[in-house]
Amino acid sequence: MKQYFKLFDLRQKVDYRTEILSGLTVALALVPEAIAFAMIAGLSPLTGLYAAFMMGLVTSVLGGRPGMISGATGAVAVVIVALAASHGVEYIFAAVILAGILQLTAGFLRLGKLMRLVPHPVIFGFVNGLAIIIFLSQLAQFKTPEGAWLSGTALYTMLGLVFLAMLVIWLLPRISRVIPASLVAILLVFFIVVIFGIDTRTVGDIASIRGGFPPFHIPDIHWNLDTLLIILPYSAVIAGVGLIESLLTLNIIDEITGTRGRGNKEAIAQGTANILSGFFSGMGGCAMLGQSLINISSGARARLSGIVASLMLLVFIIFGSGLIERLPMAALTGVMIMVAIGTFEWASLRTFTRMPKSDIIVMVLVTGVTIALHNLALAVVVGVIIAALVFAWDNARRIRARKYIDEKGVKHYEIYGPLFFASVSAFNEKFDVQNDPDEVVIDFRESRVVDMSAIEALNKITGKYLKAGKKLHLRHLSPDCRQLLKNAAEIIDVNVMEDPAYKVAVDFPKGR
């Protein structure tokens, strides 16, 4: 377990100044988001802030991706809002603890490898949808508390300050990278507002962040089977959403940094963080792509930045609430809009005329589901299912059979492509049982028998040849195909051994 408590990779040189300043920038950006997500779930702002602190600290120390930021997220908030309304906050804490246990189990079972099943078009759609969601969520800052759009001086002031923050973030890295551009933008807008006494919305206008250290609290619920049945569906979704978002974020940060994180270790860290979040009055959460990109774009590459961000967030809550509540929302809005612009995969737009139409459909669909439902995990699952179906359909059409009759009058069918449930119909159409000679060979040198549907297809085609009084041979079956046929002998009357009691006689070349 020592690897889980190693704070720094001693082989990696840490730029302490960059890590600390980047962590401070992330902490400032975490405040309004944590508050907003807690309010979406119908909980108090401190519930979101405590979750952001605990999730960020634990995953920064134990996680499998240095530089990645976790906290309270909108995806989790959307999941728990119904439970919060029907049973209250104590059930939320219990559901988050159970979700953490499920995530721990997934990590120990090494299920992080399942992320390999997510195709690149799905990742593109996920990232683009998230970027659009981040952008659209910032539009609320251009509205009054009553929901009407700002106008006149208030609108122009907001637009000017947001544009100034965006300009600093875009321009400063071209001049110097000594200080993270996002932090400079926030501080510059803050000082301009304070010095000139500009009337604009601040963090304090959303909610107060004043509080103490997250209190340890065992959820006040009835610990019985009925309670478990209430929270289990929510916990399962929280665990799934958290793992999908966290592991996808890990993969994206891997691509940006050219390094490789550890998915199973991250799953264990996420589970541990959610368990502690539930016991310390937090709403739970997972990795945050937007905040992670702020951190990475600021130059952070080690665990220190995430630790600093979490500790500074706690400092804000306990000691600096009065100052932080004076931060202009325009500055944070400008930062998040630039994050949205940087998150969007603009290169994916060039694929519309170059990639297969099926990939484009999957990418657009995942983006649409993400935007429409604000459920990133569901969008990814839908994308993976559709991509899998498209893959199965494409491979089903690729099965081929080269046919010829040798000098002994034996007809050969040389099969190309995988034989599985989707290609069975095309496979059956290749054979002419009635007109074939008395001896037939089906050669699988360039094919594979993949599943039970394929075995059943072999069983049926064998039965047709036996009924017609003809002899059938299967050749060049791979070892895994032979084992699959052996395992199926108890279910259908097929075997790979040359035994007259079975319908299929399999010829193996010498040496195989």
N, C-alpha and C positions, 0 to 999 in steps of 0.2 A: 504493500500500500504506500510505500515511500514515494512512488512516482506521483501520487495524487496530492502530495503535500509539498512538492517542489515549486517554489514561487517563481523561480527564474531558471532559465536554461543557461548554465554557466558558460556554454560555448557561444552564446549570442551576446554581442555587445549591446548594452542598453544605453540609449541616449536619455538620461534622466530628465533633462530640461524639457525635451520634447514630450516625454511620457507624462510628466506632471502637468504641463500646460494643456496638453490634449485632454487629459483627464478632467481638468477644470472646465474646459469647453463643453465636454460631454455632460458634466454634472449640471451646468447651466441649462443645457438643452433638454435634460431629462425632466426638469421640474414641471413645465407646463404639460408635457405629454403624460407624465404619471398622474397629474391632477385630472386631466381630461379623460383618461382611460378609466380612472376610478369613478368619475361622474357618469360615464357611459354605463357602467355596471350598476349604478345606483348606490354607490358606496361613498364613504367620506374621503376627502382628498388624501388624508394621512395614510389610508389603507393602500393607496397606489404608491405613495412616496416610500412607505416602509417596504413594500414589495420591490420597488426599484433598488433600494439600498441592499436588501438581503440577496436578491437575485444577482445583482451586479457584483457584489463582494464575493459570494461563494463561487460563482462561475469563473470569475477572474482568477481566483486562487486554484480551483480544482479543474477547470474546464480544459477541453482538448484543443482550443484555438486561442492562443495569446492575441490580445488586441480586439477580441470580439466582445461586444457589450450586450448584457441581458438586463431586463427590467420588466415592469408592468407593460403589457401590450394590448392593443385593441382587439386582436384575435381572441385572446383569453377573456377580455371584458365582454365581448359579444356572446361567448359561451355561457358565462355565469350570470348574465343579467336576469334570466328567467328564474334561476334558483334564488338569487338575492331577493327578487320580488315576492317569491312564494314562501320562502322559509327563513330569510334573513341572513345576516352576515356570518353568524356562527356556523351555519351549514357551508358557507363559502370557504371558511378556514378548513373545515373538515374535508371538503372536496379537493382542495388544493393539496392537503397532506396526502390523501389517497392517490392523487395524480402523480405526486412525487414518488410514491412507492412504486407505481406502475412504470415510471420512467427509469427508476433505479433497476427494476427487473429487466427492462429492455436493454439497458446498458450492460448488465452482467451477463445477459444472454447473447450479447454481441450482435444485436439487431441493427446496429448502425449501418452495417453493410447493405441493408435494403435500399439505402439511398442511391446505390448504383443503378437501381431500376428506374430512376427518374430520368427521362430523356432530356436532351438539351433544349428542344422546343418548349418543354414544360417549364424548365428553369427560366428561359427567356420570358415566357408568358407570366410566370410568377413575379419576376423582377419588374417587368413593365407594369403589371397591375398594381404592385406595391408602390411604385413610383407615382403612378396616377393617383392612388389613394392618398399618399402623403401630400401631394399637391392640392388635391381637392379639400383635404382636411384643413388646409391653411386659409381657405376662402372664408371660413367662419370668422376670422379676424377682421374681415372687411364688412362685418355686419354688426348691427346694434344688438344689445341684449334681448331686444324684442324680436329679432330676426330680420329686420329691414336692412337693406344695403346702406352703407355709409354714403354720404353725399357732401358736397361743398368742401369746406376747409378740413373737416375730419377725414374725408376720403383722400384729399390731396396730401395731407400730412402723413397719413398711413402709407400711401404709395411712395412718397418721397423717402421716408425712412427705410422702408423695405428695399427700395431700389438702391439706396446707399449701402445697406448691408450686403446686398448681392454684388454690387460693384466692388466692394472691398474684398470679398471672398474670391471674386474672379481675378482681380488685378494684383493683389498682394503677392500671391505665389510666384508671379512673373518678376517680382522685384526682390523678394526675400522670403525665406522659409524659416527664419529664426523663431518666429512666434506663429502659432496656428492662425490662419486667416479668419476662421470662424470666431475665435476669441477676440481678435482685434475688432471685428465687425460689431460684436455684441457690446464691447466696451466703448467703442466710438459712438454708436447710436445712444448708448446710455448717457454718456457725458454731454452729448449735444442736447438731449432732452432735458437733462438736469440744469445745464448752464443757461439755456434759453427759455427754460420754463415751459416747454411745449406740452400741451394738453393732449395726451394720447393714452391708449389703454396699456395697463401694466399687468404683471403677473398677479399682483394683489387684487386686481379687479375680477379675476377668475375665482380665486379662493385663497384663504389664508394657509400658509404652510407651517405655521408655528406648532411645534410639538416637542417631544422628548425622545429618548432612546426607545426603539420599538419594544413594547412590553411583551414579556413571555406570557402566553395565554393558551391554556388547553381549551379547545372549542367546547362551549357549553351546550352539548347536545346529548341525546340519549344514544349511548353506544350499543346499538343492537342491530339485528338483521334488517329491521324496517328502515332504519336510518341508512344502512349500507345500500339498500336497494334504491333509496332516494338519490344518494350522491354518486353512486357508481357510474351511471350514464354520463353525468357531467364530468366526473374525474377521468373517464376513459377518453372523452373528447378533448379535455384540457391536455392530457398526456400526449395524445396523438398530434394535436395542433402544435404543442410546444416542441415536440421532437422534430416534426416536419419543418417548422420554421427555423429551428436552431440548426439542424443539419444542412438545410439548404443555404442558410446564411454562412455557415462554416465553409461550404463548398465555394460560394461566391468569393469570400474573403481569401480562400486558398488561391483562386485564380488571379485575384488582384495582386497578391503578395508573392506569388510564385513559390509558396510553401505548402506543406500538407498538414492539416489538423487531424485530430483523432476523434472520430465520430462516437465511438463507444464511450470513451472517457468523457466527452461532452454530455452524453445522455446521462451518465452517472452524476455529473456535476449539476445538470438541470434538475434531476430528481432530488438530490440533496438540497438544492436551493429552494425548491418548492415545498419540501417538507418543513424546512426551517421558516420559510415565509408564512406558512399556515400557522405555525406555533408562535410566530412573532407578529401576528396581527396584519399580515400582508395578503393581498389578493392573488398572489402568484403571478407567473409570467413566463417568458422565454427569451430567446435571443432577439435583438432588435436590429434589423438590417440598416435602418436609417442612422441610428446612433453609432453602429459599428462602422459605417462608411465615414461618418464625421471623424471618428477616432483614427481610422486608417488613413484618410486623406490628410489628417493633421500630422502624419508621420509616425504615429505610434505603432509599435510592432511587438511589444512585450506585455506581460501581465500587469505591470505597474500602472499603466494608464487606467485600466478598469478598476483597480483597487483605489486609486486616487479619486476617480469619478464617484465611486460609492461612498467613500469616506467624506468627500466634500459635500455630497448630497446630504449626508447625516449632519455635517456641520451647519449647512444651510438651515436644516429643520430645527436644530437645537439653538444655534447662536445667531445665524444670519438671516432669519426670516424677514426681518424688517427691511434689510437692504435688497434681498432677492425679490421681494414683492414689488420693488420699485423698478425692476427691469422692464423696459418697453417690450411689449409683445411684437412690435414691428421688427425688432432685431432678431428675435427667435424665429419669426415667420420668414424673414429673409434667409436665415440659415437653413431652415427646413425646405424652402423652395429650391435652394441650390442643391440640397441633398437629393430632392426629387429629380432634378435635372441630371445630376451625376449618377443616380441610380438607374435611370432609364437606359436600356440597351439600344442606343441609337443605331448600332450596327445591325440590329435585327431587322430594321426597315429595309436594308439593302438585300435581305434574303428573299423578299417577296417575289423577285423575278429569277432567283437562282436556285432556291431549294425546292424539294418536292411539295406539291400542293397539300399533301396530308400533313406535313410538318407545319406548314403555314396555318392550316386550319386548327391544329392542336394549339399552337402558340396564341393565336387570336382568341380561341375559346377559353383558354386558361386566363388570359388577360381579362376577358369579359366577365367570367365567373368571379374572379377576384374583385373586380370593381363593383359588380352588382350585389354580391352577397357579403363582401368584406370578410370572407372566410377563406384565408389563404390555404389552409389544409385541405378543405373540400375542393378548392380549385386544382390543387396539385393531384389529389386522388382522381378527380374527373379526367385530368389531362393524362395521367398514367394509364388509366383504363382505356381511354380512346386511342392512345398511342399503341397500346398492346393489341387492341382489336385491329388497328390499321396494319400493324406488323404481321399479325396472323393472316389477315386477308391477302396482303402482298405475297407472303410466303406460300399461301395455299395455291396461288396461281402459278407458282414457279416449279411445281412438281412436273417432271417430264419423264418419258419412257422411250428409249431408243430400242427399236424392235428389229430383229433379224433372225434368220434360220440358218444354222450351221450346216456343215457337210453331212452330219449324221441325221439331219432332219429335226433337230431339237430347236424349238423356238426360244429365243432369249428376250427378256424384257430387262433392259438396263435402266434402273430408276435413278433419277436425279432430283435432289431436293428432299426436304424432310417430310416424313409421313406422320401426320398428326391430325387432330380432330378437324381442322379446317380444310385439310387437303385430301381427306378420305374420299369425298365424292369424285374429285378429279382423278384420283388414283384408280378407283373402280372402273372409270370410263376407259382406261387404257387397254383393258383386256377383252379379247374376243374368244370366250371360252368355247363356244360351239364350233368355231372354224379353226381353232388352234390344233396343232399336231398332238400325238399321244404323249409327248414328253415336253414339259415347259420348265424353263429356269427363270426365276426372278432374281436379278442381281442387285444387291444393295451396296455395292462398293462406294457409290457416290450419294448414298442416302442414309437416313437414320429412322428407325422405328422409335417414336418419341413417347407415345402415351397409350392409354387403354383403348382409345378409339382406333388407333393404328393397329393394335393387336386384334381387335374385333374385326377390322377390315381384312387382315390376313386370314383370320379364321373363316370368314365368309367366302373369300375368293378361293381358299383351299377347298371348302365344302363344294363349291361349284365345280371345280375341276375333278374332285373325287366322284361327284354325282355323274359327271360326264364320262367317267371311266378313264381319266387321264392322270399321269404322274406329275407331281409338282415338286420342284426343288427351290429352296431359298439359299442363296449363296452370299458370301462376303458380309454377313451380319457382324457388326462390331461387337466387342465383348459386352458393352453395356446393353446393346440390343438383345443379345442372347440371354443376358441375365434378366432383362425385362420380360422376355417370353417365358423363361423358367418360372419367374414369380407369378405369372398369370396362369400357370397350368392348373391351379386350384380353382380358378374362376371360369375360364373358358377352355375348350378342348384343344389347346395349342401347346406344343413343346418344341424345344430346339434339338432334342435328342433323336437319333435315328431309331425309332421304335415303332413297330407296326401298329401299336395300340393308339398312336396319336395320328392326327390328321396331317401334320406337317413334317416332312422329312427334310432335314437341313444338311446340306453338304458343306463341309468346311475344307478349304484348300489345305494341303499339307504345310505344316509349319505354323498354322494359325492356332 
